[in-house]
Amino acid sequence: MKKRNLFKCCLLVIMSFYLLSACTKKENNEKANIDLFNPKEAVKVAENYLNYVKDNNIEEANKLCTEQLISKNKEISTGTSRIIAYAPDNMIESSGSAYVIYNVIRNSASEPKCDLDNYAIKVLKIDDQYKIDEVKSMNKKQVFVRNKSLRMIGEDGGKSDLILTLNNLPKDVYLSENKIMLYKEKAPSEAFGPVSLGYKGQKVAISTIGNNKTFLSIAYIEESKAAQGQGGGESATAGANQNSNISGDLEELVDKPIAKKVIPLDILDNAKIENLVFSREEGYLIVEYLNSNGLNRINVYKTADGELVKLKFNEMFPENKYNITLKSFDKSEITVEVSAKEGRNDINIDVIGEYKANMEEEEVKKNI
């Protein structure tokens, strides 16, 4: 009897020990989970930072950074070019931080020039907050205009490649608004307008202007040249000084264009191009422009064949009454803000607001 009671006591002590150990382990695990670095939060902070910078809201962007990072910078601004789009590229994680890496598109507001930059944003976890402690950037490619040619220079600088000249573009194109493809219109080619790079440097959105018309197209770059970012062309700086004495015809003979094909998109009448933006996976090109009424409008085209995506913006939001402004986008969906033209008295208030447009389904729905 005594042995049995002793056995029960020992068993009770052992069970109590295991229960206590399990509880302690659970508490430690819960605490560890609380203290763990969450990569998703790091991505959220990095994207918020880029969105603030894109909107030129530097004050809010700085609030996401550590005091040490802010104190190291004398001038914090976007400078001569602004961010118009970005796409995720990679992430490098460690126990308490992560580098969130993006391909960033920057455009000049004063000339037809575009940069493809690589941003590495280091995010730390400080107590229960995620803060940006470092922002590194590197220029991967730059597209610019010289004389009548569109050229590309890579991250190593040195020589630039000829993408194409105004003479290489299609002379006549079909209009996207026509249901029956019979009529062809002459493509304006007096000068280059705004241009934009894809996130991998393999596509270039191009606009050319003339006679109050704008021709839109997409050039596909040879993969070997897109990867190298530079070839056997002329020096961007030296060539700029020398080319004043070289005719465009001679330059065409010297340089071989690296654009392997050009996809024509459309011709717009009395439009001023504001931005050319590729969707996240470059399946679509979003064209932001001012129409003849001075209102912001948007067209979307498929990059594979140049077909206009039929979102029926003009039917839903008449071109003489409403602005359509791009707010955000991803692989196959864009978010737009619809607002009324100032001074109009015949506005439908119910139309005003934010909408999501699915480019694959060609559907537009108002956010509730």
C-alpha positions as CSV (number, residue, x, y, z in Angstrom):
1,M,0.0,0.0,0.0
2,K,2.8,2.4,0.9
3,K,4.6,1.5,-2.3
4,R,1.5,2.3,-4.3
5,N,1.0,5.7,-2.6
6,L,4.7,6.5,-3.2
7,F,4.4,5.6,-6.9
8,K,1.3,7.9,-7.2
9,C,3.2,10.7,-5.6
10,C,6.2,10.3,-7.9
11,L,3.9,10.2,-10.9
12,L,2.1,13.3,-9.8
13,V,5.4,15.2,-9.4
14,I,6.6,14.1,-12.9
15,M,3.3,15.2,-14.5
16,S,3.4,18.5,-12.7
17,F,7.0,19.0,-14.0
18,Y,6.0,18.3,-17.6
19,L,3.0,20.6,-17.4
20,L,5.1,23.4,-16.0
21,S,7.7,22.9,-18.7
22,A,5.1,22.9,-21.4
23,C,3.5,26.1,-20.2
24,T,6.9,27.8,-20.0
25,K,7.8,26.6,-23.5
26,K,4.4,27.9,-24.8
27,E,5.0,31.3,-23.2
28,N,8.5,31.5,-24.6
29,N,7.2,30.5,-28.1
30,E,4.5,33.1,-27.9
31,K,7.0,35.7,-26.9
32,A,9.3,34.6,-29.7
33,N,6.5,34.9,-32.2
34,I,5.8,38.4,-31.1
35,D,9.5,39.4,-31.4
36,L,10.0,37.8,-34.8
37,F,10.6,40.0,-37.8
38,N,7.7,40.0,-40.2
39,P,8.7,40.3,-43.9
40,K,5.2,41.3,-45.0
41,E,5.3,44.3,-42.7
42,A,8.7,45.3,-44.1
43,V,7.2,45.1,-47.7
44,K,4.2,47.2,-46.6
45,V,6.5,49.9,-45.1
46,A,8.8,50.0,-48.2
47,E,5.8,50.3,-50.6
48,N,4.3,53.1,-48.4
49,Y,7.6,54.9,-48.6
50,L,7.7,54.6,-52.4
51,N,4.1,55.7,-52.7
52,Y,4.7,58.8,-50.6
53,V,7.8,59.7,-52.7
54,K,5.9,59.1,-55.9
55,D,3.2,61.6,-54.7
56,N,6.0,64.0,-53.7
57,N,4.9,63.7,-50.0
58,I,8.5,63.7,-48.6
59,E,7.3,64.7,-45.1
60,E,5.2,61.5,-44.7
61,A,8.0,59.4,-46.4
62,N,10.5,60.7,-43.8
63,K,8.2,59.6,-41.0
64,L,8.8,56.0,-42.0
65,C,12.6,56.4,-41.7
66,T,14.9,56.2,-38.7
67,E,16.2,59.5,-37.3
68,Q,19.7,58.4,-38.1
69,L,18.9,58.0,-41.8
70,I,17.2,61.4,-42.0
71,S,20.1,63.1,-40.2
72,K,22.6,61.8,-42.8
73,N,20.9,63.6,-45.7
74,K,21.3,67.3,-46.4
75,E,18.7,67.4,-49.2
76,I,15.8,64.9,-49.5
77,S,13.8,65.4,-52.7
78,T,13.2,63.7,-56.0
79,G,15.4,66.1,-57.9
80,T,15.1,66.5,-61.7
81,S,13.0,63.4,-62.3
82,R,10.1,61.8,-60.5
83,I,9.0,58.3,-59.7
84,I,6.0,57.2,-61.8
85,A,5.9,53.5,-61.1
86,Y,7.7,50.6,-59.4
87,A,7.6,46.8,-59.3
88,P,9.0,44.3,-56.8
89,D,12.2,42.6,-57.7
90,N,13.6,40.7,-54.8
91,M,14.0,40.5,-51.0
92,I,17.0,39.6,-48.8
93,E,16.0,38.7,-45.2
94,S,18.0,38.4,-42.0
95,S,17.0,37.8,-38.4
96,G,16.1,41.4,-37.6
97,S,15.9,43.2,-41.0
98,A,15.3,42.9,-44.7
99,Y,16.3,44.5,-47.9
100,V,13.2,45.0,-50.1
101,I,14.3,45.5,-53.7
102,Y,12.3,47.3,-56.4
103,N,12.7,48.2,-60.0
104,V,11.7,51.9,-60.2
105,I,10.8,54.0,-63.2
106,R,11.6,57.7,-63.1
107,N,10.6,60.2,-65.8
108,S,11.8,63.7,-66.5
109,A,9.1,66.4,-66.7
110,S,11.2,68.6,-69.0
111,E,12.4,66.3,-71.7
112,P,11.8,62.8,-73.3
113,K,14.0,60.9,-70.8
114,C,13.3,57.9,-68.6
115,D,15.4,56.0,-66.0
116,L,15.2,52.4,-64.8
117,D,16.6,52.4,-61.3
118,N,17.1,49.6,-58.7
119,Y,16.1,50.5,-55.1
120,A,17.2,48.5,-52.1
121,I,15.3,49.6,-49.0
122,K,16.5,48.3,-45.7
123,V,13.7,47.9,-43.1
124,L,14.5,47.3,-39.4
125,K,12.2,46.3,-36.6
126,I,12.7,48.7,-33.6
127,D,10.6,47.6,-30.6
128,D,7.2,47.1,-32.2
129,Q,7.7,49.5,-35.2
130,Y,9.2,48.9,-38.7
131,K,11.5,51.7,-39.9
132,I,13.5,52.3,-43.0
133,D,17.2,52.6,-42.1
134,E,18.8,52.7,-45.5
135,V,17.9,53.4,-49.1
136,K,20.3,52.5,-51.8
137,S,19.7,53.2,-55.5
138,M,21.5,52.3,-58.7
139,N,20.7,53.4,-62.3
140,K,20.3,50.3,-64.5
141,K,19.3,51.9,-67.8
142,Q,18.4,55.3,-69.2
143,V,16.5,56.2,-72.4
144,F,17.0,59.6,-73.9
145,V,16.6,61.5,-77.1
146,R,19.4,62.9,-79.2
147,N,18.6,64.6,-82.5
148,K,16.1,62.3,-84.2
149,S,17.1,59.2,-82.4
150,L,16.0,57.4,-79.2
151,R,19.0,55.9,-77.4
152,M,19.7,53.7,-74.3
153,I,22.7,53.6,-72.0
154,G,23.4,51.0,-69.4
155,E,24.5,51.1,-65.7
156,D,28.2,51.0,-66.7
157,G,27.9,54.2,-68.8
158,G,30.3,54.6,-71.6
159,K,28.6,53.8,-75.0
160,S,24.9,54.2,-75.8
161,D,22.8,52.1,-78.2
162,L,20.4,53.3,-80.8
163,I,16.9,52.0,-80.1
164,L,15.4,53.6,-83.2
165,T,15.0,56.8,-85.1
166,L,11.9,58.7,-86.1
167,N,12.5,57.2,-89.6
168,N,12.3,53.6,-88.2
169,L,8.7,54.1,-86.9
170,P,5.6,53.0,-88.8
171,K,4.5,55.6,-91.3
172,D,0.7,54.7,-91.3
173,V,-1.3,53.0,-88.7
174,Y,-4.9,51.8,-88.0
175,L,-6.9,53.7,-85.4
176,S,-8.0,51.8,-82.4
177,E,-11.4,53.5,-82.3
178,N,-12.4,52.1,-85.7
179,K,-14.4,48.9,-85.7
180,I,-13.5,48.0,-89.3
181,M,-9.8,48.2,-89.9
182,L,-9.7,49.8,-93.4
183,Y,-8.7,53.4,-92.8
184,K,-5.0,54.1,-92.0
185,E,-3.8,57.4,-90.8
186,K,-0.3,58.9,-91.2
187,A,1.7,58.6,-87.9
188,P,3.1,62.0,-86.7
189,S,6.9,61.9,-86.5
190,E,8.1,65.5,-86.1
191,A,9.6,64.8,-82.7
192,F,9.7,62.4,-79.7
193,G,7.3,63.0,-76.8
194,P,7.4,61.3,-73.4
195,V,9.0,57.8,-73.3
196,S,9.0,55.1,-70.6
197,L,10.9,51.9,-69.8
198,G,9.5,48.5,-68.7
199,Y,10.7,47.1,-65.4
200,K,13.2,44.7,-67.0
201,G,14.5,47.1,-69.6
202,Q,13.1,45.0,-72.5
203,K,10.3,47.3,-73.5
204,V,10.1,51.0,-74.3
205,A,6.9,52.9,-74.6
206,I,7.3,55.7,-77.1
207,S,5.2,58.7,-78.1
208,T,5.9,60.9,-81.2
209,I,4.1,64.2,-82.0
210,G,3.2,66.4,-84.9
211,N,0.2,68.3,-86.3
212,N,-1.6,68.2,-83.0
213,K,-1.5,64.4,-83.0
214,T,0.3,61.9,-80.8
215,F,1.4,58.4,-82.1
216,L,1.9,55.7,-79.4
217,S,4.0,52.6,-79.8
218,I,6.0,50.0,-77.9
219,A,9.6,49.0,-79.0
220,Y,10.8,45.5,-78.0
221,I,14.5,45.5,-77.3
222,E,16.8,42.6,-78.3
223,E,17.2,40.4,-75.2
224,S,21.0,40.4,-75.4
225,K,21.1,44.2,-75.6
226,A,18.5,44.6,-72.9
227,A,20.6,42.4,-70.6
228,Q,23.9,44.2,-71.4
229,G,22.4,47.6,-71.3
230,Q,25.1,48.8,-73.7
231,G,26.6,47.9,-77.0
232,G,28.8,49.2,-79.7
233,G,27.1,52.6,-80.1
234,E,28.4,56.0,-79.4
235,S,29.4,57.6,-76.1
236,A,26.4,59.5,-74.7
237,T,28.5,62.5,-73.7
238,A,31.1,62.5,-76.5
239,G,28.5,61.7,-79.1
240,A,26.3,64.6,-77.9
241,N,29.2,67.0,-78.7
242,Q,30.1,65.4,-82.0
243,N,26.7,64.8,-83.4
244,S,26.0,68.5,-84.1
245,N,28.2,68.0,-87.2
246,I,26.8,64.5,-88.1
247,S,23.6,64.2,-90.1
248,G,20.8,61.9,-88.9
249,D,21.2,59.8,-92.1
250,L,24.9,59.1,-91.4
251,E,24.1,58.2,-87.8
252,E,21.5,55.6,-89.0
253,L,24.2,54.0,-91.2
254,V,26.7,53.9,-88.3
255,D,24.4,52.5,-85.6
256,K,22.2,49.4,-85.9
257,P,18.9,49.8,-84.0
258,I,18.5,47.4,-81.1
259,A,14.6,47.5,-81.3
260,K,13.7,44.1,-82.8
261,K,10.1,45.1,-83.4
262,V,7.7,48.0,-82.9
263,I,4.0,47.5,-81.9
264,P,1.8,50.4,-83.0
265,L,-0.9,51.3,-80.5
266,D,-2.9,54.4,-81.4
267,I,-3.0,58.0,-82.6
268,L,-4.6,60.5,-80.3
269,D,-5.9,63.9,-81.4
270,N,-5.2,67.1,-79.4
271,A,-3.8,65.1,-76.5
272,K,-0.8,65.9,-74.2
273,I,0.8,62.7,-72.8
274,E,1.4,62.9,-69.1
275,N,2.7,59.4,-68.3
276,L,3.3,56.1,-70.0
277,V,3.2,53.3,-67.3
278,F,3.6,49.6,-67.7
279,S,1.5,47.3,-65.5
280,R,3.3,45.2,-62.9
281,E,4.1,42.3,-65.2
282,E,4.2,44.5,-68.3
283,G,1.1,42.9,-69.9
284,Y,-0.6,46.4,-70.3
285,L,0.5,49.9,-71.0
286,I,-1.4,52.6,-69.1
287,V,-1.5,56.0,-71.0
288,E,-2.3,59.1,-68.9
289,Y,-3.0,62.2,-71.0
290,L,-4.8,65.6,-71.1
291,N,-7.5,65.8,-73.7
292,S,-8.6,68.8,-75.7
293,N,-10.9,69.8,-72.8
294,G,-7.9,70.0,-70.4
295,L,-9.2,66.9,-68.5
296,N,-7.1,64.0,-67.3
297,R,-8.0,60.8,-69.2
298,I,-6.7,57.2,-69.3
299,N,-6.3,54.6,-72.1
300,V,-5.0,51.1,-71.6
301,Y,-3.4,48.9,-74.3
302,K,-2.3,45.3,-74.5
303,T,1.5,45.3,-74.9
304,A,1.5,42.0,-76.9
305,D,-0.5,43.3,-79.9
306,G,-1.3,46.9,-79.2
307,E,-5.1,46.3,-78.8
308,L,-7.1,48.9,-76.9
309,V,-8.6,47.5,-73.7
310,K,-12.3,48.2,-73.9
311,L,-13.0,49.7,-70.4
312,K,-15.7,52.0,-71.8
313,F,-14.4,55.0,-69.8
314,N,-15.7,57.4,-72.4
315,E,-19.2,56.0,-72.2
316,M,-19.3,56.0,-68.4
317,F,-17.5,59.3,-67.9
318,P,-17.9,61.7,-70.8
319,E,-14.7,63.3,-72.0
320,N,-16.0,66.8,-71.6
321,K,-17.2,66.4,-68.0
322,Y,-14.9,64.1,-65.9
323,N,-11.3,63.7,-65.0
324,I,-10.0,60.1,-64.7
325,T,-6.8,59.9,-62.6
326,L,-4.7,56.8,-62.0
327,K,-4.3,56.0,-58.3
328,S,-2.7,52.5,-58.3
329,F,-2.2,49.4,-60.4
330,D,-1.0,45.8,-60.3
331,K,-0.8,42.9,-62.7
332,S,-4.2,43.2,-64.3
333,E,-6.2,45.8,-62.3
334,I,-6.0,49.6,-62.0
335,T,-7.7,51.9,-59.5
336,V,-8.8,55.3,-60.8
337,E,-10.3,58.4,-59.3
338,V,-13.2,60.1,-61.2
339,S,-13.8,63.8,-60.5
340,A,-15.9,66.5,-62.1
341,K,-14.6,69.3,-64.4
342,E,-14.6,72.6,-62.5
343,G,-17.5,74.9,-63.5
344,R,-19.8,72.2,-64.9
345,N,-23.4,72.3,-63.6
346,D,-24.6,69.1,-65.3
347,I,-22.5,66.6,-63.3
348,N,-23.9,63.4,-62.0
349,I,-22.7,63.3,-58.3
350,D,-23.2,59.6,-58.1
351,V,-20.5,59.1,-60.7
352,I,-17.8,60.8,-58.6
353,G,-15.5,58.4,-56.7
354,E,-13.0,55.6,-56.9
355,Y,-13.3,52.7,-59.3
356,K,-11.5,49.5,-60.0
357,A,-11.0,48.4,-63.6
358,N,-10.1,44.8,-64.4
359,M,-8.1,44.8,-67.6
360,E,-8.5,41.1,-68.3
361,E,-12.3,41.0,-67.8
362,E,-12.7,44.6,-69.2
363,E,-14.9,45.4,-66.3
364,V,-15.2,48.7,-64.3
365,K,-16.8,48.7,-60.8
366,K,-17.1,51.5,-58.3
367,N,-15.6,51.0,-54.9
368,I,-18.2,51.1,-52.1
